[in-house]
Amino acid sequence: MSRVVYAGSFDPPTLGHLWMIEEGARLFASLTVAVGTNPDKTDTFSVEERMGMLKSITSGIDAKNVDVAFFDNRYLVHYARSVGAQYILRGIRSPADFEYERVMRHINSDICPDITTVFLMPPRQIAEVSSSLVKGMVGPKGWETTVQTFVPAVVFDMLCKRFS
């Protein structure tokens, strides 16, 4: 059984994240969406809120092979090994993403050679979407019209409650 871990801060989850989750669920027998913390970022939503949003947006995935979990204070490859994953799933949106992910893939392979990193490139219409982009668009008059095109409905509702 092939198991993959797709990790991120998901603050907030975007349509790009959802696309990655749907593709991961289609390609692998089991997918763990692992919510991590990033000490270099200021959180907009708590871990519990992010996990709740992810559980909500993944509940309708046909494959029913998706679970949402939390991990903290450990290397992603060690977490992946602890849940029995053979793969780590990462998205590539830009040349900068590629360069960063290329380096991380090699470091992760040095740490745990039995775990393979798999890269997916999202379709053009969501290739530029990131959590940072979404958060940066919140605030100006009419932000809701723009932001709702980049996030699932449950996430949009949470953003509206937080910022309206």
Summary of the structure (lengths in Angstrom):
residues: 164
radius of gyration: 15.6
end to end distance: 44.9
largest distance: 49.8
contacts: 489
relative contact order: 0.20
helix: 46%
strand: 16%
